[in-house]
């Protein structure tokens, strides 16, 4: 996805990971709070936007990203993909 890991440190038996987005002030924090361990390997409650889902699908597929299916174009361009932990993410065209 192009994120840069800015922090990756253990907190007990967990990890605190901060990601920056090149060219943006917004960042992403990856952390599983106590009591939410059952969320690991499920659907991420958010989405990512891009200019072209088809382009990103092909680019990420070449990098080994796992997709649930090829992009759907209707009702709008979108695709679902997974990380190595089985978390599912949503990517759509703006």
DATAZI-V46645 format. One line per field, one symbol per residue. phi: phi as a letter, one per 20 degrees, with the letter a starting at -180 (. if undefined). A space follows every 50 residues. Layout:
# DATAZI-V46645
phi = ???
This chain:
# DATAZI-V46645
phi = .nfdfdbbcfcmedcdcddddgncefccddbdfgndgfefnceferbddb fbffffgfffffenfedfafgddcfbfbbdccefenfdcdccff
